[in-house]
Amino acid sequence: MTKGTTSHGERHHRLHTICPRCGSHSLHRSKGVCSSCAYPAPKMRKYNWSMKALRRRTTGVGRMEHLKEVQRKFSAGTLNK
Ligand SMILES: [Zn+2]
């Protein structure tokens, strides 16, 4: 067996499954640790050497449900009242 096509036929057991915190397919099934966000560790896994991964999960990527409301209240002048 070589590293190429022939050995790829033997790769049919799943090591990773979907992570409940980050949703990526990176939760190791036997270790129970996510290789993307380090779940179940309390802090999210992040490294400054990985700029692309940082900008994919920073503020403004999601729906900004709370921060949008804060900005709206601030421009309306009703914040801290
Ligand atoms: Zn994760």
PDB file of the backbone (N, CA, C, O) and the ligand in Angstrom, with CONECT records:
HET     ZN  A 101       1
ATOM      1  N   MET A   1       0.837  -1.204   0.000  1.00  0.00           N
ATOM      2  CA  MET A   1       0.000   0.000   0.000  1.00  0.00           C
ATOM      3  C   MET A   1       0.872   1.254   0.000  1.00  0.00           C
ATOM      4  O   MET A   1       1.875   1.320   0.710  1.00  0.00           O
ATOM      5  N   THR A   2       0.492   2.221  -0.780  1.00  0.00           N
ATOM      6  CA  THR A   2       1.233   3.479  -0.835  1.00  0.00           C
ATOM      7  C   THR A   2       0.410   4.579  -0.173  1.00  0.00           C
ATOM      8  O   THR A   2      -0.681   4.339   0.344  1.00  0.00           O
ATOM      9  N   LYS A   3       0.957   5.784  -0.202  1.00  0.00           N
ATOM     10  CA  LYS A   3       0.257   6.907   0.420  1.00  0.00           C
ATOM     11  C   LYS A   3      -0.913   7.408  -0.427  1.00  0.00           C
ATOM     12  O   LYS A   3      -1.755   8.164   0.057  1.00  0.00           O
ATOM     13  N   GLY A   4      -0.963   6.994  -1.664  1.00  0.00           N
ATOM     14  CA  GLY A   4      -1.904   7.560  -2.622  1.00  0.00           C
ATOM     15  C   GLY A   4      -3.249   6.874  -2.639  1.00  0.00           C
ATOM     16  O   GLY A   4      -3.818   6.563  -1.592  1.00  0.00           O
ATOM     17  N   THR A   5      -3.754   6.641  -3.842  1.00  0.00           N
ATOM     18  CA  THR A   5      -5.117   6.170  -4.060  1.00  0.00           C
ATOM     19  C   THR A   5      -5.401   4.859  -3.330  1.00  0.00           C
ATOM     20  O   THR A   5      -6.474   4.696  -2.750  1.00  0.00           O
ATOM     21  N   THR A   6      -4.452   3.926  -3.352  1.00  0.00           N
ATOM     22  CA  THR A   6      -4.716   2.607  -2.765  1.00  0.00           C
ATOM     23  C   THR A   6      -5.003   2.687  -1.277  1.00  0.00           C
ATOM     24  O   THR A   6      -5.933   2.043  -0.791  1.00  0.00           O
ATOM     25  N   SER A   7      -4.213   3.473  -0.541  1.00  0.00           N
ATOM     26  CA  SER A   7      -4.410   3.539   0.903  1.00  0.00           C
ATOM     27  C   SER A   7      -5.641   4.353   1.279  1.00  0.00           C
ATOM     28  O   SER A   7      -6.175   4.193   2.376  1.00  0.00           O
ATOM     29  N   HIS A   8      -6.095   5.218   0.388  1.00  0.00           N
ATOM     30  CA  HIS A   8      -7.271   6.018   0.709  1.00  0.00           C
ATOM     31  C   HIS A   8      -8.524   5.161   0.804  1.00  0.00           C
ATOM     32  O   HIS A   8      -9.521   5.591   1.384  1.00  0.00           O
ATOM     33  N   GLY A   9      -8.492   3.957   0.245  1.00  0.00           N
ATOM     34  CA  GLY A   9      -9.632   3.067   0.361  1.00  0.00           C
ATOM     35  C   GLY A   9      -9.809   2.552   1.777  1.00  0.00           C
ATOM     36  O   GLY A   9     -10.911   2.158   2.160  1.00  0.00           O
ATOM     37  N   GLU A  10      -8.729   2.551   2.567  1.00  0.00           N
ATOM     38  CA  GLU A  10      -8.799   2.029   3.936  1.00  0.00           C
ATOM     39  C   GLU A  10      -9.239   3.090   4.933  1.00  0.00           C
ATOM     40  O   GLU A  10      -9.521   2.787   6.092  1.00  0.00           O
ATOM     41  N   ARG A  11      -9.296   4.321   4.479  1.00  0.00           N
ATOM     42  CA  ARG A  11      -9.644   5.411   5.414  1.00  0.00           C
ATOM     43  C   ARG A  11     -11.154   5.560   5.481  1.00  0.00           C
ATOM     44  O   ARG A  11     -11.718   6.450   4.846  1.00  0.00           O
ATOM     45  N   HIS A  12     -11.804   4.708   6.235  1.00  0.00           N
ATOM     46  CA  HIS A  12     -13.254   4.778   6.311  1.00  0.00           C
ATOM     47  C   HIS A  12     -13.770   4.803   7.749  1.00  0.00           C
ATOM     48  O   HIS A  12     -14.969   4.628   7.967  1.00  0.00           O
ATOM     49  N   HIS A  13     -12.887   5.019   8.742  1.00  0.00           N
ATOM     50  CA  HIS A  13     -13.399   5.222  10.096  1.00  0.00           C
ATOM     51  C   HIS A  13     -13.301   6.708  10.436  1.00  0.00           C
ATOM     52  O   HIS A  13     -12.307   7.366  10.127  1.00  0.00           O
ATOM     53  N   ARG A  14     -14.344   7.221  11.075  1.00  0.00           N
ATOM     54  CA  ARG A  14     -14.406   8.651  11.364  1.00  0.00           C
ATOM     55  C   ARG A  14     -13.683   8.973  12.653  1.00  0.00           C
ATOM     56  O   ARG A  14     -13.968   8.383  13.695  1.00  0.00           O
ATOM     57  N   LEU A  15     -12.742   9.914  12.589  1.00  0.00           N
ATOM     58  CA  LEU A  15     -12.060  10.384  13.789  1.00  0.00           C
ATOM     59  C   LEU A  15     -12.805  11.562  14.401  1.00  0.00           C
ATOM     60  O   LEU A  15     -12.914  11.657  15.624  1.00  0.00           O
ATOM     61  N   HIS A  16     -13.316  12.455  13.571  1.00  0.00           N
ATOM     62  CA  HIS A  16     -13.924  13.690  14.071  1.00  0.00           C
ATOM     63  C   HIS A  16     -15.417  13.739  13.772  1.00  0.00           C
ATOM     64  O   HIS A  16     -15.903  13.144  12.810  1.00  0.00           O
ATOM     65  N   THR A  17     -16.125  14.469  14.630  1.00  0.00           N
ATOM     66  CA  THR A  17     -17.545  14.696  14.426  1.00  0.00           C
ATOM     67  C   THR A  17     -17.844  16.170  14.691  1.00  0.00           C
ATOM     68  O   THR A  17     -16.940  16.940  15.016  1.00  0.00           O
ATOM     69  N   ILE A  18     -19.107  16.560  14.554  1.00  0.00           N
ATOM     70  CA  ILE A  18     -19.464  17.974  14.648  1.00  0.00           C
ATOM     71  C   ILE A  18     -19.342  18.468  16.089  1.00  0.00           C
ATOM     72  O   ILE A  18     -19.795  17.803  17.021  1.00  0.00           O
ATOM     73  N   CYS A  19     -18.728  19.632  16.261  1.00  0.00           N
ATOM     74  CA  CYS A  19     -18.523  20.224  17.585  1.00  0.00           C
ATOM     75  C   CYS A  19     -19.770  21.017  17.991  1.00  0.00           C
ATOM     76  O   CYS A  19     -20.299  21.778  17.180  1.00  0.00           O
ATOM     77  N   PRO A  20     -20.253  20.851  19.243  1.00  0.00           N
ATOM     78  CA  PRO A  20     -21.442  21.593  19.670  1.00  0.00           C
ATOM     79  C   PRO A  20     -21.189  23.079  19.843  1.00  0.00           C
ATOM     80  O   PRO A  20     -22.144  23.854  19.821  1.00  0.00           O
ATOM     81  N   ARG A  21     -19.936  23.516  20.014  1.00  0.00           N
ATOM     82  CA  ARG A  21     -19.672  24.943  20.217  1.00  0.00           C
ATOM     83  C   ARG A  21     -19.397  25.674  18.918  1.00  0.00           C
ATOM     84  O   ARG A  21     -20.026  26.698  18.654  1.00  0.00           O
ATOM     85  N   CYS A  22     -18.474  25.179  18.093  1.00  0.00           N
ATOM     86  CA  CYS A  22     -18.113  25.943  16.894  1.00  0.00           C
ATOM     87  C   CYS A  22     -18.776  25.401  15.643  1.00  0.00           C
ATOM     88  O   CYS A  22     -18.766  26.076  14.613  1.00  0.00           O
ATOM     89  N   GLY A  23     -19.354  24.207  15.693  1.00  0.00           N
ATOM     90  CA  GLY A  23     -20.079  23.681  14.554  1.00  0.00           C
ATOM     91  C   GLY A  23     -19.204  23.088  13.466  1.00  0.00           C
ATOM     92  O   GLY A  23     -19.717  22.616  12.451  1.00  0.00           O
ATOM     93  N   SER A  24     -17.885  23.103  13.659  1.00  0.00           N
ATOM     94  CA  SER A  24     -17.018  22.521  12.644  1.00  0.00           C
ATOM     95  C   SER A  24     -16.889  21.020  12.890  1.00  0.00           C
ATOM     96  O   SER A  24     -17.205  20.529  13.974  1.00  0.00           O
ATOM     97  N   HIS A  25     -16.429  20.312  11.892  1.00  0.00           N
ATOM     98  CA  HIS A  25     -16.327  18.859  11.958  1.00  0.00           C
ATOM     99  C   HIS A  25     -14.985  18.489  12.560  1.00  0.00           C
ATOM    100  O   HIS A  25     -14.209  17.770  11.931  1.00  0.00           O
ATOM    101  N   SER A  26     -14.691  18.968  13.778  1.00  0.00           N
ATOM    102  CA  SER A  26     -13.354  18.872  14.364  1.00  0.00           C
ATOM    103  C   SER A  26     -13.341  18.270  15.751  1.00  0.00           C
ATOM    104  O   SER A  26     -12.281  18.225  16.375  1.00  0.00           O
ATOM    105  N   LEU A  27     -14.458  17.808  16.260  1.00  0.00           N
ATOM    106  CA  LEU A  27     -14.480  17.219  17.602  1.00  0.00           C
ATOM    107  C   LEU A  27     -14.002  15.780  17.511  1.00  0.00           C
ATOM    108  O   LEU A  27     -14.642  14.946  16.870  1.00  0.00           O
ATOM    109  N   HIS A  28     -12.855  15.484  18.163  1.00  0.00           N
ATOM    110  CA  HIS A  28     -12.305  14.139  18.130  1.00  0.00           C
ATOM    111  C   HIS A  28     -13.197  13.196  18.912  1.00  0.00           C
ATOM    112  O   HIS A  28     -13.531  13.473  20.064  1.00  0.00           O
ATOM    113  N   ARG A  29     -13.585  12.091  18.308  1.00  0.00           N
ATOM    114  CA  ARG A  29     -14.608  11.245  18.905  1.00  0.00           C
ATOM    115  C   ARG A  29     -14.117  10.535  20.158  1.00  0.00           C
ATOM    116  O   ARG A  29     -14.868  10.408  21.125  1.00  0.00           O
ATOM    117  N   SER A  30     -12.870  10.069  20.161  1.00  0.00           N
ATOM    118  CA  SER A  30     -12.379   9.350  21.339  1.00  0.00           C
ATOM    119  C   SER A  30     -11.761  10.292  22.356  1.00  0.00           C
ATOM    120  O   SER A  30     -11.880  10.057  23.558  1.00  0.00           O
ATOM    121  N   LYS A  31     -11.095  11.369  21.899  1.00  0.00           N
ATOM    122  CA  LYS A  31     -10.504  12.321  22.850  1.00  0.00           C
ATOM    123  C   LYS A  31     -11.551  13.246  23.426  1.00  0.00           C
ATOM    124  O   LYS A  31     -11.417  13.692  24.565  1.00  0.00           O
ATOM    125  N   GLY A  32     -12.594  13.549  22.664  1.00  0.00           N
ATOM    126  CA  GLY A  32     -13.625  14.474  23.114  1.00  0.00           C
ATOM    127  C   GLY A  32     -13.179  15.908  23.128  1.00  0.00           C
ATOM    128  O   GLY A  32     -13.746  16.728  23.850  1.00  0.00           O
ATOM    129  N   VAL A  33     -12.149  16.236  22.324  1.00  0.00           N
ATOM    130  CA  VAL A  33     -11.618  17.602  22.269  1.00  0.00           C
ATOM    131  C   VAL A  33     -11.733  18.105  20.836  1.00  0.00           C
ATOM    132  O   VAL A  33     -11.453  17.388  19.875  1.00  0.00           O
ATOM    133  N   CYS A  34     -12.155  19.366  20.725  1.00  0.00           N
ATOM    134  CA  CYS A  34     -12.276  19.956  19.397  1.00  0.00           C
ATOM    135  C   CYS A  34     -10.925  20.523  18.973  1.00  0.00           C
ATOM    136  O   CYS A  34     -10.286  21.239  19.744  1.00  0.00           O
ATOM    137  N   SER A  35     -10.492  20.215  17.770  1.00  0.00           N
ATOM    138  CA  SER A  35      -9.206  20.712  17.277  1.00  0.00           C
ATOM    139  C   SER A  35      -9.333  22.120  16.707  1.00  0.00           C
ATOM    140  O   SER A  35      -8.327  22.742  16.366  1.00  0.00           O
ATOM    141  N   SER A  36     -10.556  22.626  16.599  1.00  0.00           N
ATOM    142  CA  SER A  36     -10.745  23.971  16.055  1.00  0.00           C
ATOM    143  C   SER A  36     -10.916  25.008  17.152  1.00  0.00           C
ATOM    144  O   SER A  36     -10.339  26.093  17.075  1.00  0.00           O
ATOM    145  N   CYS A  37     -11.724  24.678  18.200  1.00  0.00           N
ATOM    146  CA  CYS A  37     -12.005  25.672  19.237  1.00  0.00           C
ATOM    147  C   CYS A  37     -11.596  25.186  20.628  1.00  0.00           C
ATOM    148  O   CYS A  37     -11.802  25.914  21.599  1.00  0.00           O
ATOM    149  N   ALA A  38     -11.025  23.985  20.764  1.00  0.00           N
ATOM    150  CA  ALA A  38     -10.547  23.413  22.027  1.00  0.00           C
ATOM    151  C   ALA A  38     -11.670  23.072  22.991  1.00  0.00           C
ATOM    152  O   ALA A  38     -11.423  22.898  24.184  1.00  0.00           O
ATOM    153  N   TYR A  39     -12.916  22.971  22.492  1.00  0.00           N
ATOM    154  CA  TYR A  39     -14.023  22.504  23.328  1.00  0.00           C
ATOM    155  C   TYR A  39     -13.689  21.132  23.904  1.00  0.00           C
ATOM    156  O   TYR A  39     -13.201  20.292  23.148  1.00  0.00           O
ATOM    157  N   PRO A  40     -13.917  20.838  25.198  1.00  0.00           N
ATOM    158  CA  PRO A  40     -14.710  21.544  26.200  1.00  0.00           C
ATOM    159  C   PRO A  40     -13.922  22.515  27.077  1.00  0.00           C
ATOM    160  O   PRO A  40     -14.389  22.840  28.168  1.00  0.00           O
ATOM    161  N   ALA A  41     -12.755  22.990  26.656  1.00  0.00           N
ATOM    162  CA  ALA A  41     -12.019  23.996  27.415  1.00  0.00           C
ATOM    163  C   ALA A  41     -12.839  25.288  27.460  1.00  0.00           C
ATOM    164  O   ALA A  41     -13.490  25.640  26.477  1.00  0.00           O
ATOM    165  N   PRO A  42     -12.811  26.005  28.606  1.00  0.00           N
ATOM    166  CA  PRO A  42     -13.654  27.197  28.728  1.00  0.00           C
ATOM    167  C   PRO A  42     -13.287  28.310  27.747  1.00  0.00           C
ATOM    168  O   PRO A  42     -14.151  29.073  27.316  1.00  0.00           O
ATOM    169  N   LYS A  43     -11.990  28.397  27.394  1.00  0.00           N
ATOM    170  CA  LYS A  43     -11.581  29.466  26.489  1.00  0.00           C
ATOM    171  C   LYS A  43     -11.489  28.941  25.063  1.00  0.00           C
ATOM    172  O   LYS A  43     -11.098  27.796  24.834  1.00  0.00           O
ATOM    173  N   MET A  44     -11.857  29.797  24.105  1.00  0.00           N
ATOM    174  CA  MET A  44     -11.788  29.431  22.700  1.00  0.00           C
ATOM    175  C   MET A  44     -10.326  29.333  22.270  1.00  0.00           C
ATOM    176  O   MET A  44      -9.498  30.151  22.668  1.00  0.00           O
ATOM    177  N   ARG A  45     -10.018  28.324  21.454  1.00  0.00           N
ATOM    178  CA  ARG A  45      -8.672  28.184  20.926  1.00  0.00           C
ATOM    179  C   ARG A  45      -8.453  29.244  19.859  1.00  0.00           C
ATOM    180  O   ARG A  45      -9.220  29.338  18.901  1.00  0.00           O
ATOM    181  N   LYS A  46      -7.376  30.064  20.029  1.00  0.00           N
ATOM    182  CA  LYS A  46      -7.068  31.049  19.001  1.00  0.00           C
ATOM    183  C   LYS A  46      -5.585  31.360  19.021  1.00  0.00           C
ATOM    184  O   LYS A  46      -4.966  31.387  20.084  1.00  0.00           O
ATOM    185  N   TYR A  47      -5.013  31.594  17.853  1.00  0.00           N
ATOM    186  CA  TYR A  47      -3.590  31.881  17.727  1.00  0.00           C
ATOM    187  C   TYR A  47      -3.417  33.061  16.783  1.00  0.00           C
ATOM    188  O   TYR A  47      -4.079  33.152  15.749  1.00  0.00           O
ATOM    189  N   ASN A  48      -2.502  33.977  17.165  1.00  0.00           N
ATOM    190  CA  ASN A  48      -2.290  35.169  16.349  1.00  0.00           C
ATOM    191  C   ASN A  48      -1.560  34.854  15.049  1.00  0.00           C
ATOM    192  O   ASN A  48      -1.558  35.670  14.127  1.00  0.00           O
ATOM    193  N   TRP A  49      -0.931  33.663  14.965  1.00  0.00           N
ATOM    194  CA  TRP A  49      -0.267  33.319  13.724  1.00  0.00           C
ATOM    195  C   TRP A  49      -1.268  32.874  12.668  1.00  0.00           C
ATOM    196  O   TRP A  49      -0.917  32.726  11.497  1.00  0.00           O
ATOM    197  N   SER A  50      -2.502  32.661  13.075  1.00  0.00           N
ATOM    198  CA  SER A  50      -3.520  32.217  12.115  1.00  0.00           C
ATOM    199  C   SER A  50      -4.497  33.360  11.864  1.00  0.00           C
ATOM    200  O   SER A  50      -5.593  33.391  12.424  1.00  0.00           O
ATOM    201  N   MET A  51      -4.079  34.308  11.006  1.00  0.00           N
ATOM    202  CA  MET A  51      -4.878  35.514  10.784  1.00  0.00           C
ATOM    203  C   MET A  51      -6.200  35.206  10.094  1.00  0.00           C
ATOM    204  O   MET A  51      -7.218  35.818  10.416  1.00  0.00           O
ATOM    205  N   LYS A  52      -6.203  34.271   9.154  1.00  0.00           N
ATOM    206  CA  LYS A  52      -7.430  33.957   8.423  1.00  0.00           C
ATOM    207  C   LYS A  52      -8.473  33.376   9.366  1.00  0.00           C
ATOM    208  O   LYS A  52      -9.652  33.720   9.282  1.00  0.00           O
ATOM    209  N   ALA A  53      -8.032  32.479  10.281  1.00  0.00           N
ATOM    210  CA  ALA A  53      -8.973  31.878  11.232  1.00  0.00           C
ATOM    211  C   ALA A  53      -9.499  32.931  12.197  1.00  0.00           C
ATOM    212  O   ALA A  53     -10.651  32.862  12.626  1.00  0.00           O
ATOM    213  N   LEU A  54      -8.647  33.922  12.547  1.00  0.00           N
ATOM    214  CA  LEU A  54      -9.082  34.986  13.459  1.00  0.00           C
ATOM    215  C   LEU A  54     -10.176  35.814  12.816  1.00  0.00           C
ATOM    216  O   LEU A  54     -11.191  36.100  13.452  1.00  0.00           O
ATOM    217  N   ARG A  55      -9.983  36.207  11.555  1.00  0.00           N
ATOM    218  CA  ARG A  55     -10.951  37.107  10.923  1.00  0.00           C
ATOM    219  C   ARG A  55     -12.231  36.371  10.547  1.00  0.00           C
ATOM    220  O   ARG A  55     -13.242  37.006  10.248  1.00  0.00           O
ATOM    221  N   ARG A  56     -12.200  35.044  10.557  1.00  0.00           N
ATOM    222  CA  ARG A  56     -13.423  34.295  10.280  1.00  0.00           C
ATOM    223  C   ARG A  56     -14.339  34.234  11.500  1.00  0.00           C
ATOM    224  O   ARG A  56     -15.528  33.949  11.356  1.00  0.00           O
ATOM    225  N   ARG A  57     -13.807  34.498  12.710  1.00  0.00           N
ATOM    226  CA  ARG A  57     -14.618  34.336  13.904  1.00  0.00           C
ATOM    227  C   ARG A  57     -14.579  35.553  14.823  1.00  0.00           C
ATOM    228  O   ARG A  57     -14.792  35.417  16.027  1.00  0.00           O
ATOM    229  N   THR A  58     -14.310  36.748  14.273  1.00  0.00           N
ATOM    230  CA  THR A  58     -14.289  37.942  15.105  1.00  0.00           C
ATOM    231  C   THR A  58     -15.655  38.608  15.139  1.00  0.00           C
ATOM    232  O   THR A  58     -16.610  38.126  14.530  1.00  0.00           O
ATOM    233  N   THR A  59     -15.739  39.732  15.865  1.00  0.00           N
ATOM    234  CA  THR A  59     -16.976  40.488  15.961  1.00  0.00           C
ATOM    235  C   THR A  59     -17.387  41.005  14.592  1.00  0.00           C
ATOM    236  O   THR A  59     -16.562  41.530  13.845  1.00  0.00           O
ATOM    237  N   GLY A  60     -18.656  40.856  14.268  1.00  0.00           N
ATOM    238  CA  GLY A  60     -19.147  41.303  12.978  1.00  0.00           C
ATOM    239  C   GLY A  60     -19.337  40.173  11.996  1.00  0.00           C
ATOM    240  O   GLY A  60     -19.898  40.376  10.919  1.00  0.00           O
ATOM    241  N   VAL A  61     -18.874  38.972  12.352  1.00  0.00           N
ATOM    242  CA  VAL A  61     -19.032  37.825  11.455  1.00  0.00           C
ATOM    243  C   VAL A  61     -20.454  37.281  11.550  1.00  0.00           C
ATOM    244  O   VAL A  61     -21.057  36.883  10.554  1.00  0.00           O
ATOM    245  N   GLY A  62     -20.976  37.277  12.792  1.00  0.00           N
ATOM    246  CA  GLY A  62     -22.303  36.720  13.003  1.00  0.00           C
ATOM    247  C   GLY A  62     -23.397  37.750  12.827  1.00  0.00           C
ATOM    248  O   GLY A  62     -23.230  38.700  12.062  1.00  0.00           O
ATOM    249  N   ARG A  63     -24.518  37.586  13.520  1.00  0.00           N
ATOM    250  CA  ARG A  63     -25.669  38.461  13.345  1.00  0.00           C
ATOM    251  C   ARG A  63     -25.569  39.714  14.193  1.00  0.00           C
ATOM    252  O   ARG A  63     -26.317  40.666  13.970  1.00  0.00           O
ATOM    253  N   MET A  64     -24.662  39.738  15.162  1.00  0.00           N
ATOM    254  CA  MET A  64     -24.452  40.903  16.042  1.00  0.00           C
ATOM    255  C   MET A  64     -25.778  41.339  16.689  1.00  0.00           C
ATOM    256  O   MET A  64     -26.107  42.525  16.707  1.00  0.00           O
ATOM    257  N   GLU A  65     -26.527  40.374  17.215  1.00  0.00           N
ATOM    258  CA  GLU A  65     -27.868  40.655  17.742  1.00  0.00           C
ATOM    259  C   GLU A  65     -27.833  41.698  18.856  1.00  0.00           C
ATOM    260  O   GLU A  65     -28.652  42.616  18.880  1.00  0.00           O
ATOM    261  N   HIS A  66     -26.866  41.550  19.791  1.00  0.00           N
ATOM    262  CA  HIS A  66     -26.828  42.481  20.906  1.00  0.00           C
ATOM    263  C   HIS A  66     -26.138  43.786  20.532  1.00  0.00           C
ATOM    264  O   HIS A  66     -26.640  44.870  20.831  1.00  0.00           O
ATOM    265  N   LEU A  67     -24.947  43.675  19.855  1.00  0.00           N
ATOM    266  CA  LEU A  67     -24.162  44.884  19.568  1.00  0.00           C
ATOM    267  C   LEU A  67     -24.902  45.832  18.633  1.00  0.00           C
ATOM    268  O   LEU A  67     -24.747  47.049  18.735  1.00  0.00           O
ATOM    269  N   LYS A  68     -25.706  45.287  17.724  1.00  0.00           N
ATOM    270  CA  LYS A  68     -26.496  46.133  16.831  1.00  0.00           C
ATOM    271  C   LYS A  68     -27.460  47.004  17.644  1.00  0.00           C
ATOM    272  O   LYS A  68     -27.662  48.183  17.350  1.00  0.00           O
ATOM    273  N   GLU A  69     -28.046  46.389  18.669  1.00  0.00           N
ATOM    274  CA  GLU A  69     -28.998  47.131  19.499  1.00  0.00           C
ATOM    275  C   GLU A  69     -28.284  48.207  20.306  1.00  0.00           C
ATOM    276  O   GLU A  69     -28.815  49.302  20.491  1.00  0.00           O
ATOM    277  N   VAL A  70     -27.066  47.894  20.792  1.00  0.00           N
ATOM    278  CA  VAL A  70     -26.281  48.877  21.536  1.00  0.00           C
ATOM    279  C   VAL A  70     -25.965  50.079  20.656  1.00  0.00           C
ATOM    280  O   VAL A  70     -26.087  51.225  21.088  1.00  0.00           O
ATOM    281  N   GLN A  71     -25.553  49.806  19.401  1.00  0.00           N
ATOM    282  CA  GLN A  71     -25.246  50.892  18.471  1.00  0.00           C
ATOM    283  C   GLN A  71     -26.476  51.737  18.176  1.00  0.00           C
ATOM    284  O   GLN A  71     -26.382  52.959  18.071  1.00  0.00           O
ATOM    285  N   ARG A  72     -27.632  51.090  18.042  1.00  0.00           N
ATOM    286  CA  ARG A  72     -28.865  51.806  17.747  1.00  0.00           C
ATOM    287  C   ARG A  72     -29.242  52.708  18.918  1.00  0.00           C
ATOM    288  O   ARG A  72     -29.645  53.856  18.731  1.00  0.00           O
ATOM    289  N   LYS A  73     -29.100  52.156  20.158  1.00  0.00           N
ATOM    290  CA  LYS A  73     -29.429  52.948  21.329  1.00  0.00           C
ATOM    291  C   LYS A  73     -28.460  54.117  21.493  1.00  0.00           C
ATOM    292  O   LYS A  73     -28.854  55.202  21.921  1.00  0.00           O
ATOM    293  N   PHE A  74     -27.178  53.889  21.146  1.00  0.00           N
ATOM    294  CA  PHE A  74     -26.185  54.944  21.290  1.00  0.00           C
ATOM    295  C   PHE A  74     -26.453  56.091  20.339  1.00  0.00           C
ATOM    296  O   PHE A  74     -26.353  57.255  20.727  1.00  0.00           O
ATOM    297  N   SER A  75     -26.794  55.777  19.094  1.00  0.00           N
ATOM    298  CA  SER A  75     -27.063  56.844  18.133  1.00  0.00           C
ATOM    299  C   SER A  75     -28.360  57.554  18.450  1.00  0.00           C
ATOM    300  O   SER A  75     -28.534  58.720  18.097  1.00  0.00           O
ATOM    301  N   ALA A  76     -29.290  56.849  19.125  1.00  0.00           N
ATOM    302  CA  ALA A  76     -30.546  57.477  19.479  1.00  0.00           C
ATOM    303  C   ALA A  76     -30.424  58.274  20.785  1.00  0.00           C
ATOM    304  O   ALA A  76     -31.323  59.034  21.146  1.00  0.00           O
ATOM    305  N   GLY A  77     -29.306  58.091  21.481  1.00  0.00           N
ATOM    306  CA  GLY A  77     -29.076  58.823  22.711  1.00  0.00           C
ATOM    307  C   GLY A  77     -29.805  58.274  23.910  1.00  0.00           C
ATOM    308  O   GLY A  77     -29.944  58.963  24.921  1.00  0.00           O
ATOM    309  N   THR A  78     -30.282  57.029  23.815  1.00  0.00           N
ATOM    310  CA  THR A  78     -31.031  56.442  24.937  1.00  0.00           C
ATOM    311  C   THR A  78     -30.192  55.473  25.744  1.00  0.00           C
ATOM    312  O   THR A  78     -30.717  54.767  26.605  1.00  0.00           O
ATOM    313  N   LEU A  79     -28.873  55.426  25.474  1.00  0.00           N
ATOM    314  CA  LEU A  79     -28.008  54.551  26.237  1.00  0.00           C
ATOM    315  C   LEU A  79     -27.755  55.179  27.621  1.00  0.00           C
ATOM    316  O   LEU A  79     -27.635  56.399  27.740  1.00  0.00           O
ATOM    317  N   ASN A  80     -27.677  54.352  28.642  1.00  0.00           N
ATOM    318  CA  ASN A  80     -27.453  54.791  30.035  1.00  0.00           C
ATOM    319  C   ASN A  80     -28.519  55.756  30.507  1.00  0.00           C
ATOM    320  O   ASN A  80     -28.199  56.746  31.166  1.00  0.00           O
ATOM    321  N   LYS A  81     -29.769  55.498  30.192  1.00  0.00           N
ATOM    322  CA  LYS A  81     -30.852  56.364  30.674  1.00  0.00           C
ATOM    323  C   LYS A  81     -31.895  55.512  31.364  1.00  0.00           C
ATOM    324  O   LYS A  81     -32.899  56.036  31.847  1.00  0.00           O
TER     325      LYS A  81
HETATM  326 ZN    ZN A 101     -15.235  23.306  18.294  1.00  0.00          ZN2+
END
